[in-house]
Amino acid sequence: MRTKVFALSLALLAAGLAAAAQTPNSQGPEWPQWGQNQEHAGSVNAVGQAARHVLADVVYDPFVQQEMNDPLAAPDLLVHYQVPLIDGDDVYMEFKTGTYTSISTWETQIWNEKRLHWDDGELETEWNFQSDWKPVPYGTALFGPAWEPVFHAALSGSYVYVPGFGGSIYKLNKSNGAVVAHVTPFGSHTDPDIFTTGPLTADANGNVYYDTIKLSHGNPWESDVVNSWLVKVAANGTVTKATITSLTVGAPAGNAQCPGVFTDPFPWPPSPNAVAPTVQCGTQRVAINMAPAVAPDGTVYIASVAHLTSRTAYLVAVNPNLTPKWHASLRERFHDGCNVQEPPNGTPGGCSVGAHTGVDPAENKPGSGRIIEDATSSPVVGPDGSVFLGVYTRYNYAQGHLMKFSANGTYLAGYIFGWDDTPGIYAHGGTYSLATKDNRYGGTGSYCNDDAACPPDRTPNNPGNPEEYFVTQLSKNLTPEWMWQNTNTLSCTRNPDGSISCVSDHPAGFEWCVNAPAIDSHGVVYANSEDGGLYTINQGGTLKDHLFLDLALGAAYTPISLGRDGKIYTQNEGHLFVVGN
């Protein structure tokens, strides 16, 4: 009997160990969502492994070559992807199936969430959930997204929350992928004009926040938006939602006139005191692709934008019960246009003779933070409660700006890069810093697309000369602390036999294609580049490690994450690469 009992105990123990190996991490996930945590700090209390070897290579987007060959995108990969979500030995990642027809009909694809598990050094699929989620429609030449919007889940407790159709989300059991609940804030999930947009955000109390929008059927981007909401799903399943108009009381109405841009021949402004025409504003609504951020006190931060012009936008603070707290305009915050970041007035690429120093030449007013649909920039809450937001500006070679606001909505500072960027936070010595990509683009005019008025190459008379690409660490006041420049000039490809062939064809280097870097406990910054390399950069701005994966010219901006064991989860042209010692 003792022998049988002992044998049974061993069998039960073995079964228990096997089950434990397949059970999501009981300590809590180390990278559960966009930006790692509810504040989007992008940092973990772990030491990253050396970037020496590819430990796994998994294809999650089988349509990359079709996407890159599409006439509306070629030769670029205009797709936004989920950050790999890490929970111990489990990885949760989006996978695409269905049929690719064209970038303008991206809804023919199917989005899935998979749980992968490390088993004897291999990433094995444990389950797959096929969502009915669809992205918002492709845009036009002037409005709406031209990059495929992001499908992005979040982990919270024992669950993974996944975007669904018609403004809904699915609550899945992390262990087996079973549907625990289908959350339908709009009574059903069958309205084809309501969309769940951007990454889901989970706070420390198990609440999940996300953005939704209802577009005009058949004319989504050139007629006004029907409605838009911030949705909160409490841990107990209770749903609350607030319209964006209720959170931005006092903003211009949908039929009001907002500042527009000049249509006169270049150079701009047409005269020193010229006034640009106005345009219909459109109603304030959520920013596509943006993840809500949640401060420790429960304040929720989102951004809103007028549906018919990207130039009237707000950072919005919302109380935990989804009542309005404050909203701060992004308009007319920058004084670094004509004669500052632009070449001298009257010279190629510069504003017109006599233009006022510092204005945006398109408006003849101080520069405004713009919210456009092809970015994933999301609010970041600093340790002191300050809020940072990356925005778009065209007049500084399309670099955008990073903006800093106080916890009460006061605008405090700006930095000259912010396009499609969610910076990471490195806390140290009683203060903190922000790590960001910092691209000084070439091949784009200073403020316009006319090669005569705005030559596409930076020249010596240009204060932004030369074209360069950095990872930069900023102080909490947005002043540079150190910069590391990618000076690699080689385009390399990996041959079938594993060898690498290179040609020197990028004299200015390659742009950084990370839209949310990762930072480990030593302050090492992890980022990927269009040269196909994964780079790890020490504090102080020295290179720690570099690993070539594969050339990624024109690749989508892709986030990066770190596991508790230091494995690095990076992306390159539809592949999930896991890198380590």
N, C-alpha and C positions, 0 to 999 in steps of 0.2 A: 504493500500500500504506500509506504514511504517513497519507494522508487517511482510509483506512478504519480504520486502527488508532486514529487520533485521534478519529474519530467514535464508534468502539466505546468508547473510554475515557470520552468525554463521556457516552455512554449509561449505562455502568456507574457513573460518578460520580453521575449524576442518580438512577439506581436506588438507589444507596447512600444518597444524601441523603434520598430518599423513605422508604427503609426506616428510616433513623435517626430520621426524624420520627415514625415509628410505633412506635419501640422505647422501652419504659419507661426513665425517667431513670437513666443509669449512675452518677450521683453519689449515688444513694440517695434514697428518698422523703422528702419534708419533713414529711408528716403521715401516717404509715403505720398508725395504730391509735388506739384510744380513748386520750384524754389525750396524744396525739402520740408519746410514747416509752414505754419499759418501766416508767419510774417514774411515768408519768401526769402529767408536769409541765405539759403544756398550753402550752408556749412554744416559739418558733422563733427562730433567728438570722436574722431578716429584718425589714424595715420594712414594715408594712402600708400598702397604698394608701389614699387618701382614700375615704371612703364616699360617693361622689357619684353614681354611675351603676350601674344594673343591667346587667351584661355578659352574663348568661345567666339564663334562667328555664326549668327543666326539671321536669316533674311526675314524681315517683317513686311517689306513692301516689294512684291514681285513685279510691280509695274514701272520701276524706275526708268528703264530704257525707253519705254513708251512715253513716259512723262517728259523725259529729256529730249525726245524727238518730236514732241508735239509742236506744231508751228506756232502756237501761242506762247510757248515757253522756251523753245530751243535756243541755245544749248543748255539752259539752266534747269535745275530741279526745283520748281516752285511749289514746294510742299512743306508744311509744318508738321512736326512729329512730337509725340508724347515723350516725356522724360521716362527712362526706365525706373519703375518703382521697386524698391528693394526692401525685403522683409526677411532678414536672416538668410536662409538658403533658398528663398523664393524670389522670383523676379516676375513682375506683372508688366506686360507690354502690349501695346496695340499691334495688331496684325491686320493687313488688308487682304481681302479676297474679292470675289465678284468679277466684274468686267470693267476694264478701262476703255472708255470710248474716246474722250478728249478732255482737256482741262476745263472746257466750258460746260461739260456734262459730267463733272466729277461724282455726281450723286449715283451713278451706276455702279460704283464700287461699294463694298460692304466692309464695315469696320468691326473688328473683333477685339476682345481683351483676352489674353492668355496668361495662365499661371505656368511659369517655368520653374523647375526645381533642380538644384545641383545634386547630381547623383553620380558618384564615382568620377568626379571631374568633368562631367558632361551636363549641359543644360537640357533637361528633358521636359516635354510638355505634360502637364498634369491635367489641365482642362482648358477648354476654349468656350468662350461665351460670344455668340454672334448677336451684336446689337442691331436694332433697326434705326439707329441714329443716322441722320443725313446732315451734311454741312449746309450753310446758307448758300444761295445760288452764286454762281460766278458773276463777277461784276462787269461793268461797261468800261469804256475808255477813260471815264472820269470818276465813276463812283463804284463802290463795292470792291470786294476782294478779287485779285488776280492770282493770288497764291492760295493753294488748297488749305482751308482752315483746319485747325487742330482738333483732333478727337483726344480727350484727355481724362483719364480716370483718377481716383484718389482712394487711398486706404484709410480706414478709420476703425479702430478696434478689431473686431472679428470680420469686418466686411470690406468689400471693395465696391465703390460706387462708380457707375459707368453711365455716360451720357446715352439718352434714348431719343426716340422720335417725338415730335410735337411738344417740345419743352419738358419732356419727362426725363427721369433718371432711373436706373436699376440699382437695387441694393442686393449684392451677391454675397453668398458665403465664401470667405476667402479659401477655405479648405477644398471645397468641391465645385465651386462655381454655380451652385444652385441659386435660383432667384428667391430671395427672402421677401422682397417687396418691389412693386413697380410704382414709383412715386409719380403721380400725374397731377400737378398743381392746377391744371386748367380743365379739370373735370373729365377729360379723356386725353388720349395722346394721338388723336387721328387728324388734327389740323395740320395740313402740309405747309402752312405758312408760319407756324411757330417753330422756333429753332432753339435748342440748347447750344449756347455758344461758349467757347473758351474752356479752360481747365476748371474742374471742380476743386473746391477748397474745403478742407476739413479742419475744424479747430480742436483744441485740446479737450473740449467737453463733448465731442462727438457730433457737433452740428456741422452740416454740410451747406455750403453756399455756392450758388452759380447764377450765371446771367442767362436771360432768355430774350428773344425778340420776335415780334410778329411783323412780317413784311407784307407789302401790298402785293396781292396775287398777280403775277404776270408782268409786273413792273416794280421790282423790289427796290431798286436803287435810285431811280430818277423821279419817283413819286414819294411822298412823305411816308415815314414809318407808321404802321397802325398802332403799335404799342410796344413797350419794352419793360422788363421787370428784373429786379433782383429777388432771387428765391432763397429761402432758408428752410432746410429740412432738419428739424431737431432730432436728437438721438432717439427719442420715443416715437418718431414718425410724424409728428405734427408739422404741418407746412404753413409757412407765412410767406407772403410776397408783397412787394411794394413796387409801384410803377416808378420809372426813372423820373418822370415829370413831377411826381410827388416828392422826390428827393432833391430836386433842383428848382424849387419854387423861386421865381424871379429871373430865371434864364429866359432868353428870347423865345417867344412862342413859335410854333411850327410855321405859321404864315408871316412871321415878322421878317424884316430885312437885316442881314448880317454883313459884316465887312467882306468884300470880295477882293479880286485882284485886277490889275490893269490888263487891258487887251490891246493897248497901243503898241506900235513897233518898239523893239528894243533899241537902246538900253532903257531900263527903268530906274527910278520913276520918270515919267515923261517930262516933268519939270520939278524944281525943288519943293514946291508946295502943292503938287498935284494930289487930287483926291480920287482914290480908286472907287469904282462902282460897287454897289451892293448886290447881294444875291438873296434869294429866299433861304432862310435858315434851315427849315426842317426841324422836327421835334427832337429834343434830347433823348438819346437812347444809349444802350450799353456799347462799349467798345468790343468789337469782334476779336476773339482770341485772348482776351485779358482775363486773368485769374483774380478773383477778389482776394484781398489780404485782410487778415484779422489781427488787430493789436491785442496785447495781453489783457487789456481792459474790456475787450469784446467789441470795440469799434471796428466796423467793416469799411474797407476802402476799395472803391472802384473808380473807374473813369467813365465819363459820359461825353458824347459828342453830338452836335447837331447833325441830323441825318443827311442834310443836303450840302453841308460844307464842313470840311475837316478843321477849319480855322476858329471855330467857336466851341471850345471843349472845357471840361471841368474835372478837377479831382474832387471826389464826393466822399464825405465821411457820413457813416450811417450808424445809428445806435443799434445795440444788439436786438432790439425788438423791431428793427427795420423802420424806425421813424427817422426823419432827417436830423442830422447833427450840424453840418455845414457843407458848403461846396465852394471851392476856390477856382476862379477863372484861370485858365492857362494863357489867356490873351495878353499880348503886349508886355511880356516879361523880360525880353532880351534886348540888349543895346549893343549888339556886336555884328551888325550887318555892314552897310556901306562904309568903306574906308577902314574897317576893322578886320573882319574875316574876308571881306571882298578885296580884290585888288584896288588900287587908287581909282577914284572917280575919273571917268573919261579914258581909262585904259582898257584893253581887252579883258573881259570878265568882270570889270568894275561897273559901278552904277553910273548914271548919267552925270555930266558935269554939274557941279553945284548941289548935288544931293546931300541931304543932311546926314551927318556921320551917325552910324549905328542902326539906321532903319532897315527893315526888310524891304528890298526894292520892289517886291510884288505888291505891297500895300502902302509903302511910304509911312509906315508906323513901326514902333518897336516890334521885334519879332515875337511870334506867338507859338506856343507849343501846340502841335497838331496831332490829332488821333486819326490814323489811317488804318485801313482794314488788313493790310499785309504785315502788320507787326504783331508780336506777342508780348511786348513790354507790359509788365504787371507791377502794381505798387509793391514797394518793399518798406517794411517798418523797421526802423533802426532801434537799437537798445534804449535810446533816450526818447523814443516816441516819435521822432521825426519820420517823415514819409518821403520816399524817393520815387520818381516816376520818369521813365524814359519816353521821350516824345520825338516827333518828326519835325524837322525844319529843312526846307529845301535850299535856302539861301546860303548855307555854309557847306556847300558840296554834298547835300543830302545826308549829312552826318547826324542830324538831330541834336537834341540836348538832353542831358540828365537834369531833372529839376528836384529841388529840395523844398519841402514845406514843413512848418512846425505842426505839432499835434492840434493846434487850434486853427490851422489853415492859412497861416501867414507864409507868403513866399519868401524864401531865405537865400537861395543861391542857385546857380546853374553851371553846368559844365558843357563843353563843346562837342560831346558825343552822347547819343542816347537812342539812336535808331534801333528798333527791334532788340532791346537789351533789358534784361532784368539783372542788375548787378548783385554780386554776393557780398555778404557781410563778414568781416574778420574782426572779432572782438579781441582786444589785447590791451594790457596795461591800464585798465580803467577807461579806455576809450574804444573806438572802433574805426575801421576803414572799409572802403568799398572797392571790390575788384570788378573791373569792367573791360570788355573789349573796347578798342579805341581806334577805329579805322579812319584813316585819312585818304578817302577814295580818290583814285584817278579815273579818267575816262568819263567824267561827268562834269558839266559846266558848273560854274560857281553858283548861279541862281536860276539858270534857264537851260533849255535844250537846243538853243540856236548856236551852232558852232562858231558863227562869226562874232556874235555878241558875247558868248560865254564859251571860249575855247575849252575843249574837254580835257586838256592836259594842264596841270599846274605848271606855272612858269616862275622864273626867279623874282619877278616883280610882285608876286602873290604872297601875302603874309602866311598862307597855308602851305606854301611850297616846302618840301617836296611831298609827293605821294608816299605814305608810310603806314605801317600797320603795327599797332601796339596792343599788349595787355597792360593796362594801367591800374595802379592802386591809388585811390583818392582818399584824402582825409574825410572825416565826417562833414567838413565844410566844403568839400568838392575841390580841394586843391591837390595837385599831383604829389604823391609821396615817392613813387618810383614808376618806371616804365620799362617794359621789355619788348624789344622790337623783333618781329619775325623778319629776318633778312635773307631767308632762303630764296634763291632765284630758280630752283630746279623743279620742273614738272616731271614727276616720276610715275611710272606704271609698273605694276607687278605682273611679271610674265607667268605663263602656265607652269613653268618649272620652278617658280618661286623666286627667280632672280628679279632684279629691279633695273629698269632702264630709265635714264633721266636725260632731259634736255634743258638747258638754261634759257628760259623764255619769259621770265618775270623779273625784270631788273629792279622793280620797286618792292618785290616780295608779294605775299599773298594775304588776302584779308582773312580775318578771324570769322569763322562761321558758327561760333557758339552764341546762343541767345540767352543762356543762363549758365554761367560757370559754376564749378564746384570748388569748395575750399575745405581743406582738412584742418585738424586741430593744431598743426604747426604753421598754419597760414599758407601752405602750398596751394597754388591756384592751378586748376585743371581746365584746359580749354582745347578745342579742336579748330583746325585751320583748313582753309580751302586747298592747301597743298597736300591734304590727305594725312596730315600728321596729328597725333595727340601730343600735346606739350604740357609739362608740369613745371611750374615756375616758383622758385623759392621766394620767401620774403626778402626784400631788398632788390628784387628784379634780376636774379641770375637763373639760368636754365638748370633744372634738376634732371629731367629726363625728356626724351623725345622718342616716339615710335611711329614709323610710317605704316599706315594701313593701306590706303589706296587713294589715288588722285580724286579730288572732290571739287573740281572747278564748277562754279555755279551751283554748288550744293545748297540744299535747304539749310536755314539756320537751325541748329540742333542742340538741345540742352544735354547736360552731362550729369551723372550722379555717382555717388560713392557708397559702398557697402561698409558695414561695421568691421569687416575683415580687411578693409582697404582695397578691395577690388574696384576697378574703375570701369564704369559702364558708359561707353561712348557710342557714337553713331556715325555712319558714313554711307551715303547713297543707298539707303534702305536696308543696311545691315546693322544689327546690334553687335558691337564688339565688346567683349569683356577682356580687360587688360590687367596684368599683374606681374608679380615676380617671375 
